[in-house]
């Protein structure tokens, strides 16, 4: 709405110009007013689409269904060859010659396609290298030949050399091969001020010992969701396998951080403040002291079910928080928070430069329109004559004499 209010200024200017300036007729004033309203409508639409609302990333987990290897193969296909043809495209009074491409014939082409590897997973298909394929094959335990796709979209495409089969792993062992993917989501807290959900910044003198960087898991297959002494309490692959099972069921991302002896539960709350509560699907387990007999435990995350947090804290303090135990508690108690809906009431102000762009567009368009309309031949006191009777120069001379 604010952009329509701002558009009232150029509209008022057009009204004043139409009333006092004989060079501006009502049609020109209407065009200028319409242009101002059009710009206001466009910028209001962009504001309503909320492109300015900040985005964040979350980690989703799943497991690999199979890995597949496609050997190199040679393709033969027919390529259409075109020739340039000239033809008459003018009129009898204005003859012209144009050109166009017309089909001539087909020519046989051949090319090699290099070998490739990929995985199919609960998160989609991803390209891999031969090392990753061999690792999936070793853990799945077996492979089988399947008919490969040996054609492309070219005319009469077919294989003339190479292996017609692909080789797909078969999970004979039931092994959970974990995989992750980072996805974007809307996070208003990144720009919100004064919200009940905001976290107080951590003072500089209290940052020591905390983990400032959230684990982004740059590798799809090997994550860093165990931090500090937690890396010695749980096995990283088993932790990722736990997340791979929980991901499709609960869309949760379980992270563990172990702090050394001498820390208190306040360290866990400081970590929560530093990470602004974590990403929308994070469930972050923090503890301090001896990993086998911790002095304290604190679990945070955006889930509305507090029971799962307290139950995991108790298991940590009792020293029985195995990946199996944590998984069972999450499956039984965890519920994903409707993060975007929960924070939808938080209004994010438009950045200042957006209004600057609006001002530049309005001033530029309106100034250009005013210059054009003030220098053309349309005036309120123009000599009335049949359309096309006088030339423009003649009409201008008549007006000058008046």
TAHU-V510816 format. One record per helix or strand. SS is the DSSP state (h for helix, s for strand). FROM is the first residue (numbers start at 0). TO is the last residue. If there is no record, write none. Layout:
SS,FROM,TO  SS,FROM,TO
//
This chain:
h,1,19  h,25,47  s,54,69  s,72,87  s,96,112  s,115,120  s,123,127  h,129,139  s,140,146  s,154,161  s,164,170  s,177,185  h,187,189  h,203,205  s,225,227  h,229,232  h,235,249  s,252,258  h,264,273  s,281,288  s,293,300  h,305,317  h,322,332  h,338,341  h,351,374  h,391,400
//
